[in-house]
Amino acid sequence: MSEREEPRLLPWVSPEGKTCFVLGDGEGFVSRMADQVEAVQLDMADDLVAHAEGMLGESKVSERELRFLVGHLVWALRDVRRVAVSRGARLGASGGVPG
């Protein structure tokens, strides 16, 4: 482990909605699990963007469908932002930690 450990922002929150972190060298079980969860979140965001692009070509999309899509886009964007903040922090970039 490094002399000064920096906490890693995890891609999930506690059941109470609190931000979660892990300390370590990035090789432990929790870090590996976080890497896998981040990969799934990014893949899901890609799929959602592809779905949204497909809907843009549709002439008739209901308000319900659009609300559903926007809700999931917001969810995916929040996940992707969290991944970016976490990875940026590990690279030494400045940025806030999402609440």
SULSULTA-V161588 format. One record per backbone hydrogen bond with DSSP energy under -1.0 kcal/mol. CO is the residue of the C=O (numbers start at 1). NH is the residue of the N-H. If there is no record, write none. Layout:
co:CO nh:NH
co:CO nh:NH
//
This chain:
co:8 nh:22
co:14 nh:17
co:18 nh:14
co:20 nh:10
co:22 nh:8
co:28 nh:32
co:29 nh:33
co:30 nh:34
co:31 nh:35
co:32 nh:36
co:33 nh:37
co:34 nh:38
co:35 nh:39
co:36 nh:40
co:37 nh:41
co:38 nh:42
co:39 nh:43
co:40 nh:44
co:41 nh:45
co:42 nh:46
co:43 nh:47
co:44 nh:48
co:45 nh:49
co:46 nh:50
co:47 nh:51
co:48 nh:52
co:49 nh:53
co:50 nh:54
co:51 nh:55
co:52 nh:56
co:55 nh:58
co:62 nh:66
co:63 nh:67
co:64 nh:68
co:65 nh:69
co:66 nh:70
co:67 nh:71
co:68 nh:72
co:69 nh:73
co:70 nh:74
co:71 nh:75
co:72 nh:76
co:73 nh:77
co:74 nh:78
co:75 nh:79
co:76 nh:80
co:77 nh:81
co:78 nh:82
co:79 nh:83
co:80 nh:84
co:81 nh:85
co:82 nh:86
co:83 nh:87
co:84 nh:88
co:85 nh:89
co:86 nh:90
co:87 nh:91
co:88 nh:93
//
